[in-house]
Amino acid sequence: MQRIRMSLPFFNDFGWAAEVVTVNHKHSDANKDNLLLQSIPKNAIVHTVEAFSKKYTSKLGLGSLALRSLWFYKQKVNQLLQTKKYDLIYFSTTQFPVCILGAYWKKKFNIPYVIDMQDPWHSNYYQDKPKNERPAKYWFSYRLNKYLEPMAMQAVGGLISVSAAYISTLQQRYANTHTIPTATITFGAFDKDFEIATHNQALAPSVIKPQKNILNLVYIGRGGADMQPATRLLFNAFKEGLKTHPKIFSRFKIYFLGTSYAPAGQGKPSIQPIANQMGLSNYVTEQTDRLPFYQTLNTLKTADMLFIPGSDDAQYTASKIYPYLMAQKPLTSIFHPDSSAAKIIKECEIGLPLTFNMDEAHITQNIINYLLAVADGSLITKAPIPHVFEKYSAKNMTKLQVDIFERVLDKGL
């Protein structure tokens, strides 16, 4: 959703008129943030489809929004394609099963399609992990994804991804993807979002309240087993800091917010158990429930310091890192050295960028020194380097998407 939302204001600038087909929001369990509508152009054409009620499908073990809405997408887009000429279909969603319709529409209407891989679809990452570290319903989803992904890829005209590694994996699996246009395009930095957040602080208040002599260190985003190595490195450094500088480090409160995609109240903590195990329960708070988008932005702006833990999976990229950079707060991050997020943060010269291939003692000491500088107010924060950051603007990222669309049309795919 975020990719398209931030691209809609700019498609026309590059000669493309976009229409959106989306599921009626009443069928989604995700947190609703009506303020997001303020970022959608008033002239945007949006078609909605229905979905089978989860009340009934969950009895069959089918809670996925993609599977529940698949038939309705097929019917609605069939109707659109029969009544109006379209040049291309663009799938930009993490509800990947919907993408199998691309091959169907290509065959029926001879219309090319492009898939945006915002996350891995069929992934082997959890295959060697203990069952308690695997996502819910992993057995079923792994087998379903293994079956559906080839269906979507058989006639795809172009691939976009937030990570070059995702595209590389697909090219290893599917020979036809070697000859189609591809591009690695991260999510864009969208200035308007911070304007909306600032103007609506009463409707989207920060969940962190400033307290005298307390320093709030905040991460907002998903947790999970793959984030735990980076989190442990932070906690190890923090624990060492408590030993060497107890008065200073005892002022910090560390928040991990919105760490689970599960419905509100049903998420399983993945960070708090580590903190408890390491004796840091008095300093660390995890809230699994997701935060509305603009409440997230206002919370980032309220924090004294921000943290981004990267995955231990080299393919992972934190595609929504830009709000962290735009918040202009002290920031430390720990990523796999091959992650594109690590490259972007370093290129923008923001905060303390660390990677897993660094010596652990080096990481520990750097984090301690950074937190000390935050505590004594000596750290000078700055905005990302303008001419560098402009490359990652939402408008420029839209231009890169459009380039792929036009290459697909030129090749007749």
C-alpha positions in Angstrom: 0.0 0.0 0.0 2.7 2.5 0.9 4.5 2.2 -2.4 1.4 3.1 -4.4 0.2 5.7 -1.9 3.5 7.6 -2.2 3.6 7.2 -6.0 0.1 8.3 -6.9 0.9 12.0 -6.7 3.7 11.6 -9.3 2.6 9.1 -11.9 1.0 11.8 -14.1 4.2 13.8 -14.0 5.8 11.0 -16.0 2.9 10.4 -18.5 1.0 7.7 -16.7 -2.6 7.7 -15.5 -3.0 5.2 -12.7 -6.1 3.6 -11.4 -6.1 1.6 -8.2 -8.0 -1.6 -7.4 -8.0 -2.4 -3.7 -9.9 -4.4 -1.1 -12.7 -2.7 0.9 -11.0 -1.7 4.2 -13.7 -3.4 6.2 -12.3 -6.8 5.3 -8.8 -6.1 6.7 -7.6 -6.7 10.3 -4.9 -4.1 9.9 -5.0 -0.9 11.9 -6.9 1.8 10.1 -5.4 5.3 9.8 -7.9 7.6 8.0 -5.3 10.3 8.0 -3.6 8.4 5.2 -6.4 9.5 2.9 -5.0 13.1 3.1 -2.0 12.0 1.1 -4.0 10.6 -1.8 -4.6 13.0 -4.7 -8.2 14.1 -4.8 -8.5 13.1 -8.5 -7.2 9.6 -7.9 -9.4 6.8 -9.3 -9.8 4.0 -6.8 -11.9 0.9 -7.4 -12.7 -1.4 -4.4 -13.5 -5.1 -4.3 -15.0 -7.2 -1.6 -13.7 -10.3 0.1 -15.2 -13.4 1.7 -15.8 -12.9 5.3 -13.1 -14.1 7.6 -15.8 -15.2 10.0 -16.5 -18.1 7.8 -13.2 -18.7 5.9 -11.2 -18.9 9.2 -13.2 -22.1 10.0 -11.4 -23.6 6.9 -8.1 -22.2 8.1 -8.1 -19.5 5.4 -7.7 -16.1 7.0 -5.5 -14.5 4.3 -6.9 -11.4 2.8 -5.4 -12.2 -0.5 -7.1 -15.6 -0.7 -10.4 -14.2 0.5 -10.4 -11.4 -2.1 -8.9 -13.3 -5.1 -12.2 -14.2 -6.8 -13.5 -10.6 -6.4 -10.3 -9.2 -7.9 -10.7 -11.5 -10.9 -14.3 -10.4 -11.5 -13.7 -6.6 -11.0 -10.5 -6.4 -13.1 -12.1 -8.5 -15.8 -14.9 -5.9 -16.0 -12.5 -3.0 -16.2 -10.4 -4.6 -18.9 -13.5 -5.4 -21.0 -14.7 -1.8 -20.8 -11.6 0.4 -21.1 -8.1 0.1 -22.6 -5.2 -0.3 -20.1 -1.6 -0.6 -21.0 -0.2 -2.5 -18.0 -1.1 -4.1 -14.7 1.1 -3.4 -11.7 1.0 -5.6 -8.6 2.4 -3.7 -5.6 1.3 -5.6 -2.5 2.6 -8.1 0.1 -0.7 -10.0 -0.4 1.2 -12.0 -3.0 -1.4 -14.7 -3.9 -3.3 -12.0 -5.8 -0.4 -11.8 -8.3 -1.3 -15.2 -9.8 -4.1 -13.3 -11.6 -1.4 -11.6 -13.7 -0.8 -14.7 -15.9 -4.5 -15.1 -16.3 -5.1 -11.5 -17.5 -2.0 -11.7 -19.7 -3.5 -14.8 -21.5 -7.1 -13.5 -21.6 -6.4 -9.8 -22.5 -2.8 -9.8 -23.7 -2.0 -7.2 -21.1 1.5 -7.2 -19.6 2.0 -7.1 -15.8 4.8 -6.1 -13.4 5.2 -7.4 -9.9 6.7 -5.4 -7.1 8.4 -7.8 -4.6 8.4 -5.8 -1.4 9.2 -8.9 0.7 10.2 -12.4 -0.2 7.2 -14.5 -1.3 8.4 -18.1 -1.2 11.3 -18.1 1.2 13.5 -20.9 2.7 14.6 -18.6 5.5 12.7 -20.4 8.3 13.2 -23.9 7.0 16.1 -24.6 9.4 14.7 -22.6 12.3 13.0 -24.1 15.4 9.3 -24.3 15.2 8.8 -21.7 17.9 10.7 -19.2 15.7 8.5 -19.8 12.7 5.5 -17.6 11.8 2.0 -18.8 12.5 0.7 -21.3 10.0 4.2 -21.6 8.5 3.7 -25.2 7.3 0.7 -24.2 5.2 2.0 -20.9 3.9 5.3 -22.3 2.9 3.7 -25.0 0.7 1.1 -22.6 -0.7 3.7 -20.0 -1.6 5.9 -22.7 -3.2 3.0 -23.6 -5.4 1.7 -20.1 -6.2 4.9 -18.2 -6.9 5.7 -20.1 -10.1 2.2 -19.4 -11.4 2.7 -15.6 -11.0 6.2 -15.7 -12.5 5.4 -17.7 -15.6 4.4 -14.7 -17.8 5.6 -11.7 -15.7 6.8 -8.8 -17.9 8.9 -7.0 -15.3 10.1 -7.2 -11.7 10.6 -4.5 -9.2 12.0 -5.2 -5.7 13.2 -3.3 -2.7 16.2 -5.7 -2.6 18.5 -6.9 -5.4 18.7 -10.2 -3.6 15.0 -10.9 -4.0 15.3 -10.5 -7.8 18.4 -12.6 -7.9 16.6 -15.4 -6.0 13.7 -15.3 -8.6 16.1 -15.4 -11.5 17.7 -18.5 -10.1 14.3 -20.1 -9.9 12.7 -19.0 -13.2 14.6 -18.9 -16.5 12.1 -16.5 -18.1 13.0 -13.7 -15.6 16.5 -13.4 -17.0 15.3 -11.6 -20.1 12.7 -9.2 -18.6 13.3 -5.7 -17.2 14.1 -5.6 -13.5 15.0 -2.9 -11.0 15.8 -2.5 -7.4 13.7 0.4 -6.1 13.4 1.1 -2.4 10.4 2.9 -0.9 10.6 6.7 -1.3 10.9 9.5 1.2 7.6 11.4 1.2 7.8 14.9 2.7 4.1 15.3 2.8 3.8 12.6 5.5 5.6 14.6 8.1 3.4 17.6 7.2 0.3 15.6 7.8 1.6 14.1 11.1 2.6 17.6 12.4 -0.8 19.1 11.5 -2.7 16.2 13.2 -0.8 15.6 16.4 -4.1 15.7 18.4 -5.5 12.8 16.3 -2.2 10.9 16.1 -0.4 11.6 19.4 2.9 10.1 20.2 2.7 7.1 22.4 5.9 8.2 24.2 5.4 11.0 26.7 8.5 13.1 27.6 9.6 12.7 31.2 12.1 14.7 33.2 15.5 12.9 33.4 14.3 10.1 31.2 15.7 9.4 27.7 13.5 7.4 25.4 15.2 5.1 22.8 12.6 4.0 20.3 12.2 1.4 17.5 8.8 1.1 15.7 8.5 -1.9 13.3 8.2 -5.6 13.2 10.2 -7.9 15.5 10.8 -11.6 15.0 13.7 -14.1 15.3 15.7 -12.5 12.5 15.8 -9.2 14.3 17.1 -10.7 17.5 20.8 -10.8 16.7 20.9 -7.0 16.1 18.7 -6.5 19.2 21.1 -8.6 21.4 24.0 -6.4 20.2 22.2 -3.3 21.4 21.2 -4.9 24.7 24.8 -6.2 25.3 26.1 -2.7 24.8 23.4 -1.2 27.0 24.1 -3.8 29.8 27.8 -2.9 29.7 26.9 0.7 29.9 24.8 0.1 33.0 27.9 -1.4 34.6 30.4 1.4 33.6 28.0 4.4 33.7 25.1 3.4 35.9 23.7 6.8 36.6 23.6 7.8 33.0 22.4 4.6 31.4 19.7 4.1 34.1 18.0 7.1 32.6 17.3 5.3 29.3 14.0 3.6 28.5 14.0 1.4 25.4 10.7 0.9 23.5 10.0 -1.7 20.8 6.6 -0.8 19.3 4.4 -2.5 16.8 6.5 -5.6 16.6 3.8 -8.1 15.4 1.5 -8.2 12.4 -1.0 -10.2 14.4 -4.4 -8.6 15.2 -4.4 -6.3 18.2 -3.9 -8.1 21.4 -2.8 -11.4 19.7 0.8 -10.7 19.0 3.6 -12.7 20.6 6.5 -10.7 22.1 9.8 -11.4 20.3 12.0 -8.8 22.0 10.8 -8.7 25.6 11.8 -12.3 26.4 15.4 -11.4 25.4 15.4 -8.3 27.6 14.0 -10.3 30.5 16.6 -13.0 30.0 19.4 -10.4 30.0 18.1 -8.7 33.2 16.9 -5.6 31.3 13.2 -5.9 31.9 13.2 -2.6 33.9 14.5 -0.7 30.9 12.8 -2.4 27.9 9.2 -2.3 26.9 7.7 -4.2 23.9 4.3 -3.4 22.5 3.3 -5.9 19.8 0.2 -4.0 18.6 0.9 -2.1 15.4 0.7 1.7 15.5 -1.2 3.8 13.0 1.2 5.4 10.5 1.0 9.0 11.5 1.1 8.1 15.2 4.3 6.3 14.3 5.8 9.5 12.8 4.8 11.6 15.8 6.3 9.1 18.1 9.6 9.0 16.2 9.7 12.8 16.5 9.1 12.7 20.3 11.9 10.1 20.9 15.3 11.2 22.2 17.0 8.5 20.1 16.0 6.0 17.5 17.2 2.4 16.8 16.7 0.3 13.7 17.6 -3.4 14.1 18.3 -5.1 10.8 17.6 -8.8 9.9 20.3 -11.4 9.9 19.0 -12.3 6.5 21.2 -10.7 3.8 18.1 -10.3 1.5 16.2 -8.1 4.0 16.0 -4.4 3.6 14.2 -2.1 5.9 12.2 -0.5 3.1 10.6 2.1 5.4 13.8 3.6 6.9 13.2 7.1 5.5 10.9 8.3 8.3 13.8 7.5 10.7 16.2 9.6 8.6 13.8 12.5 8.2 12.9 12.6 11.9 16.4 14.1 12.5 17.0 12.3 15.8 20.1 10.5 17.0 20.0 7.2 15.3 21.9 3.9 15.5 21.3 1.0 13.2 22.6 -2.5 12.9 22.2 -4.3 9.6 23.6 -7.1 7.5 26.5 -5.5 5.5 24.8 -6.6 2.3 21.5 -4.9 3.1 20.6 -1.9 0.9 19.4 -0.1 4.1 22.9 -0.2 5.5 24.2 1.4 2.2 21.5 4.1 2.2 22.1 5.1 5.9 25.8 5.3 5.4 25.5 7.2 2.2 23.2 9.8 3.8 25.8 10.2 6.7 23.1 9.8 9.4 23.7 8.6 13.0 25.8 5.5 13.9 25.5 2.9 11.2 26.8 -0.5 12.3 26.9 -3.9 10.5 27.1 -7.5 11.6 30.6 -8.0 10.2 32.1 -5.5 12.6 33.9 -6.7 15.7 31.4 -7.1 18.6 33.7 -5.2 21.0 33.8 -2.4 18.5 30.0 -2.3 18.2 29.6 -2.4 22.0 32.0 0.5 22.6 30.5 2.6 19.7 27.0 2.2 21.1 28.1 3.1 24.6 29.9 6.2 23.3 26.9 7.2 21.2 24.4 6.9 24.1 26.7 8.9 26.3 26.8 11.7 23.8 23.0 11.6 23.5 22.7 11.8 27.3 25.1 14.7 27.8 23.6 16.6 24.8 26.9 16.8 22.9 25.6 14.9 19.9 24.7 17.2 17.0 21.9 15.8 14.8 21.5 16.8 11.2 19.3 16.2 8.2 20.4 13.7 5.5 22.7 15.2 2.8 20.2 16.9 0.5 21.6 16.0 -2.9 22.1 12.4 -1.8 18.7 12.1 -0.1 16.9 13.5 -3.2 17.8 10.2 -5.0 15.5 8.5 -2.6 12.5 10.9 -2.9 9.1 9.4 -3.6 9.0 11.3 -6.9 12.3 9.9 -8.1 11.3 6.4 -7.0 8.1 6.8 -9.0 10.2 7.8 -12.1 12.2 4.6 -11.7 9.0 2.5 -11.6 7.7 4.2 -14.7 11.0 3.5 -16.5 10.3 -0.3 -15.9 6.7 0.1 -17.2 8.0 1.7 -20.4 10.7 -0.9 -20.9 8.1 -3.7 -20.5 5.9 -2.1 -23.2 8.8 -1.5 -25.5 9.8 -5.2 -25.3 6.2 -6.2 -26.0 6.1 -8.4 -22.8 
